[in-house]
Amino acid sequence: MTNGEKQADEILALQSIFDQKFRLMN
């Protein structure tokens, strides 16, 4: 895995976590 792929993976993970929290709050 390249650095770029690793970063994109982390960003996707953060986005999904944020999305879940956002839905729980609403």
mmCIF file of the N, C-alpha and C atoms, coordinates in Angstrom:
data_MODEL
# 
_entry.id   MODEL 
# 
loop_
_atom_site.group_PDB 
_atom_site.id 
_atom_site.type_symbol 
_atom_site.label_atom_id 
_atom_site.label_alt_id 
_atom_site.label_comp_id 
_atom_site.label_asym_id 
_atom_site.label_entity_id 
_atom_site.label_seq_id 
_atom_site.pdbx_PDB_ins_code 
_atom_site.Cartn_x 
_atom_site.Cartn_y 
_atom_site.Cartn_z 
_atom_site.occupancy 
_atom_site.B_iso_or_equiv 
_atom_site.pdbx_formal_charge 
_atom_site.auth_seq_id 
_atom_site.auth_comp_id 
_atom_site.auth_asym_id 
_atom_site.auth_atom_id 
_atom_site.pdbx_PDB_model_num 
ATOM 1  N N  . MET A 1 1  ? 0.843   -1.198 0.000  1.00 0.00 ? 1  MET A N  1 
ATOM 2  C CA . MET A 1 1  ? 0.000   0.000  0.000  1.00 0.00 ? 1  MET A CA 1 
ATOM 3  C C  . MET A 1 1  ? 0.884   1.257  0.000  1.00 0.00 ? 1  MET A C  1 
ATOM 4  N N  . THR A 1 2  ? 0.572   2.178  -0.867 1.00 0.00 ? 2  THR A N  1 
ATOM 5  C CA . THR A 1 2  ? 1.342   3.418  -0.913 1.00 0.00 ? 2  THR A CA 1 
ATOM 6  C C  . THR A 1 2  ? 0.841   4.392  0.148  1.00 0.00 ? 2  THR A C  1 
ATOM 7  N N  . ASN A 1 3  ? 1.618   5.447  0.386  1.00 0.00 ? 3  ASN A N  1 
ATOM 8  C CA . ASN A 1 3  ? 1.222   6.457  1.368  1.00 0.00 ? 3  ASN A CA 1 
ATOM 9  C C  . ASN A 1 3  ? -0.104  7.096  0.999  1.00 0.00 ? 3  ASN A C  1 
ATOM 10 N N  . GLY A 1 4  ? -0.274  7.401  -0.279 1.00 0.00 ? 4  GLY A N  1 
ATOM 11 C CA . GLY A 1 4  ? -1.514  8.026  -0.738 1.00 0.00 ? 4  GLY A CA 1 
ATOM 12 C C  . GLY A 1 4  ? -2.723  7.155  -0.463 1.00 0.00 ? 4  GLY A C  1 
ATOM 13 N N  . GLU A 1 5  ? -2.581  5.873  -0.729 1.00 0.00 ? 5  GLU A N  1 
ATOM 14 C CA . GLU A 1 5  ? -3.685  4.930  -0.490 1.00 0.00 ? 5  GLU A CA 1 
ATOM 15 C C  . GLU A 1 5  ? -4.003  4.839  0.998  1.00 0.00 ? 5  GLU A C  1 
ATOM 16 N N  . LYS A 1 6  ? -2.956  4.830  1.811  1.00 0.00 ? 6  LYS A N  1 
ATOM 17 C CA . LYS A 1 6  ? -3.131  4.740  3.260  1.00 0.00 ? 6  LYS A CA 1 
ATOM 18 C C  . LYS A 1 6  ? -3.882  5.973  3.765  1.00 0.00 ? 6  LYS A C  1 
ATOM 19 N N  . GLN A 1 7  ? -3.488  7.138  3.274  1.00 0.00 ? 7  GLN A N  1 
ATOM 20 C CA . GLN A 1 7  ? -4.146  8.384  3.678  1.00 0.00 ? 7  GLN A CA 1 
ATOM 21 C C  . GLN A 1 7  ? -5.605  8.389  3.255  1.00 0.00 ? 7  GLN A C  1 
ATOM 22 N N  . ALA A 1 8  ? -5.871  7.980  2.033  1.00 0.00 ? 8  ALA A N  1 
ATOM 23 C CA . ALA A 1 8  ? -7.250  7.952  1.525  1.00 0.00 ? 8  ALA A CA 1 
ATOM 24 C C  . ALA A 1 8  ? -8.095  7.011  2.374  1.00 0.00 ? 8  ALA A C  1 
ATOM 25 N N  . ASP A 1 9  ? -7.507  5.897  2.776  1.00 0.00 ? 9  ASP A N  1 
ATOM 26 C CA . ASP A 1 9  ? -8.192  4.920  3.623  1.00 0.00 ? 9  ASP A CA 1 
ATOM 27 C C  . ASP A 1 9  ? -8.568  5.536  4.967  1.00 0.00 ? 9  ASP A C  1 
ATOM 28 N N  . GLU A 1 10 ? -7.621  6.277  5.565  1.00 0.00 ? 10 GLU A N  1 
ATOM 29 C CA . GLU A 1 10 ? -7.869  6.921  6.858  1.00 0.00 ? 10 GLU A CA 1 
ATOM 30 C C  . GLU A 1 10 ? -8.950  7.972  6.733  1.00 0.00 ? 10 GLU A C  1 
ATOM 31 N N  . ILE A 1 11 ? -8.905  8.744  5.645  1.00 0.00 ? 11 ILE A N  1 
ATOM 32 C CA . ILE A 1 11 ? -9.909  9.785  5.419  1.00 0.00 ? 11 ILE A CA 1 
ATOM 33 C C  . ILE A 1 11 ? -11.295 9.163  5.282  1.00 0.00 ? 11 ILE A C  1 
ATOM 34 N N  . LEU A 1 12 ? -11.397 8.068  4.538  1.00 0.00 ? 12 LEU A N  1 
ATOM 35 C CA . LEU A 1 12 ? -12.684 7.378  4.377  1.00 0.00 ? 12 LEU A CA 1 
ATOM 36 C C  . LEU A 1 12 ? -13.196 6.862  5.712  1.00 0.00 ? 12 LEU A C  1 
ATOM 37 N N  . ALA A 1 13 ? -12.298 6.324  6.518  1.00 0.00 ? 13 ALA A N  1 
ATOM 38 C CA . ALA A 1 13 ? -12.688 5.809  7.835  1.00 0.00 ? 13 ALA A CA 1 
ATOM 39 C C  . ALA A 1 13 ? -13.201 6.942  8.714  1.00 0.00 ? 13 ALA A C  1 
ATOM 40 N N  . LEU A 1 14 ? -12.477 8.067  8.720  1.00 0.00 ? 14 LEU A N  1 
ATOM 41 C CA . LEU A 1 14 ? -12.897 9.224  9.511  1.00 0.00 ? 14 LEU A CA 1 
ATOM 42 C C  . LEU A 1 14 ? -14.242 9.745  9.039  1.00 0.00 ? 14 LEU A C  1 
ATOM 43 N N  . GLN A 1 15 ? -14.431 9.803  7.732  1.00 0.00 ? 15 GLN A N  1 
ATOM 44 C CA . GLN A 1 15 ? -15.693 10.299 7.176  1.00 0.00 ? 15 GLN A CA 1 
ATOM 45 C C  . GLN A 1 15 ? -16.867 9.424  7.590  1.00 0.00 ? 15 GLN A C  1 
ATOM 46 N N  . SER A 1 16 ? -16.684 8.110  7.553  1.00 0.00 ? 16 SER A N  1 
ATOM 47 C CA . SER A 1 16 ? -17.780 7.204  7.920  1.00 0.00 ? 16 SER A CA 1 
ATOM 48 C C  . SER A 1 16 ? -18.097 7.316  9.409  1.00 0.00 ? 16 SER A C  1 
ATOM 49 N N  . ILE A 1 17 ? -17.063 7.473  10.242 1.00 0.00 ? 17 ILE A N  1 
ATOM 50 C CA . ILE A 1 17 ? -17.279 7.645  11.688 1.00 0.00 ? 17 ILE A CA 1 
ATOM 51 C C  . ILE A 1 17 ? -18.031 8.951  11.936 1.00 0.00 ? 17 ILE A C  1 
ATOM 52 N N  . PHE A 1 18 ? -17.593 10.010 11.279 1.00 0.00 ? 18 PHE A N  1 
ATOM 53 C CA . PHE A 1 18 ? -18.243 11.311 11.425 1.00 0.00 ? 18 PHE A CA 1 
ATOM 54 C C  . PHE A 1 18 ? -19.687 11.245 10.963 1.00 0.00 ? 18 PHE A C  1 
ATOM 55 N N  . ASP A 1 19 ? -19.919 10.547 9.883  1.00 0.00 ? 19 ASP A N  1 
ATOM 56 C CA . ASP A 1 19 ? -21.268 10.392 9.325  1.00 0.00 ? 19 ASP A CA 1 
ATOM 57 C C  . ASP A 1 19 ? -22.185 9.679  10.317 1.00 0.00 ? 19 ASP A C  1 
ATOM 58 N N  . GLN A 1 20 ? -21.670 8.638  10.943 1.00 0.00 ? 20 GLN A N  1 
ATOM 59 C CA . GLN A 1 20 ? -22.456 7.883  11.923 1.00 0.00 ? 20 GLN A CA 1 
ATOM 60 C C  . GLN A 1 20 ? -22.802 8.759  13.121 1.00 0.00 ? 20 GLN A C  1 
ATOM 61 N N  . LYS A 1 21 ? -21.830 9.521  13.630 1.00 0.00 ? 21 LYS A N  1 
ATOM 62 C CA . LYS A 1 21 ? -22.070 10.406 14.771 1.00 0.00 ? 21 LYS A CA 1 
ATOM 63 C C  . LYS A 1 21 ? -23.102 11.458 14.407 1.00 0.00 ? 21 LYS A C  1 
ATOM 64 N N  . PHE A 1 22 ? -22.973 12.013 13.208 1.00 0.00 ? 22 PHE A N  1 
ATOM 65 C CA . PHE A 1 22 ? -23.885 13.055 12.740 1.00 0.00 ? 22 PHE A CA 1 
ATOM 66 C C  . PHE A 1 22 ? -25.314 12.535 12.674 1.00 0.00 ? 22 PHE A C  1 
ATOM 67 N N  . ARG A 1 23 ? -25.473 11.302 12.209 1.00 0.00 ? 23 ARG A N  1 
ATOM 68 C CA . ARG A 1 23 ? -26.810 10.704 12.112 1.00 0.00 ? 23 ARG A CA 1 
ATOM 69 C C  . ARG A 1 23 ? -27.384 10.422 13.498 1.00 0.00 ? 23 ARG A C  1 
ATOM 70 N N  . LEU A 1 24 ? -26.539 10.011 14.430 1.00 0.00 ? 24 LEU A N  1 
ATOM 71 C CA . LEU A 1 24 ? -27.001 9.734  15.792 1.00 0.00 ? 24 LEU A CA 1 
ATOM 72 C C  . LEU A 1 24 ? -27.475 11.015 16.471 1.00 0.00 ? 24 LEU A C  1 
ATOM 73 N N  . MET A 1 25 ? -26.797 12.125 16.193 1.00 0.00 ? 25 MET A N  1 
ATOM 74 C CA . MET A 1 25 ? -27.134 13.406 16.803 1.00 0.00 ? 25 MET A CA 1 
ATOM 75 C C  . MET A 1 25 ? -28.448 13.966 16.281 1.00 0.00 ? 25 MET A C  1 
ATOM 76 N N  . ASN A 1 26 ? -28.795 13.635 15.047 1.00 0.00 ? 26 ASN A N  1 
ATOM 77 C CA . ASN A 1 26 ? -30.019 14.199 14.460 1.00 0.00 ? 26 ASN A CA 1 
ATOM 78 C C  . ASN A 1 26 ? -31.247 13.350 14.733 1.00 0.00 ? 26 ASN A C  1 
# 
